[in-house]
């Protein structure tokens, strides 16, 4: 799994037919490991981050249940990963940053690059409150290093995309405090990156700008 994930995460040119066949197998392996208490999804996330930018490969991931797996993983792990990322253990913080950006990035691809639907809104709605909380915690930490801004960009961008996806139902899926904290985190992030965001967050910068002004 590790070797396949590393290869798929780094390669942009691979035998497409083989990868289309491989995606369901990866999730089948993950499902087979779960009863033993082992979840290999975190090890698949770097590959999924790369694969889900492609329309056809993303659809194959969705057909294999990948979107549900990633959203559920975030719902269960987001709080702990955020705490580890903001902690003082440098190794754990770095590992948490990688898992956060990969998981949030994959979820963002599923939410933003696919056409809205009631089913997708229902899947993502329970993620909005913990996501808003995580975005607010990262923003309030007062850290402006590149890694923190990168993680924060994904949390804020995904939160704002979900607000747009959920529309009026967002008001019932989370309370006004969560909404306010998410928008405040977006403003904090925009101020931190300024008018010239680093190249690795330029696309996210546009998403955050559009989402923040749309909600305001």
Secondary structure, DSSP 8 states (H G I E B T S, - for coil): -HHHHHHHHH-S---HHHHHHHHHHHHHHHHHHHTTT---HHHHHHHHHHHTTSHHHHHHHHHTTHHHHHHHHHHHHHHHHHHHHHSS-HHHHHHHHHHHHHHHHHHHHHHHSS---HHHHHHHHTHHHHHHHHHHHHHHTT--SHHHHHHHHHHHHHHHHHHHHHGGGHHHHS-HHHHHHHHHHHHHHHHHHTTS--GGGHHHHHHHHHHHHHH-
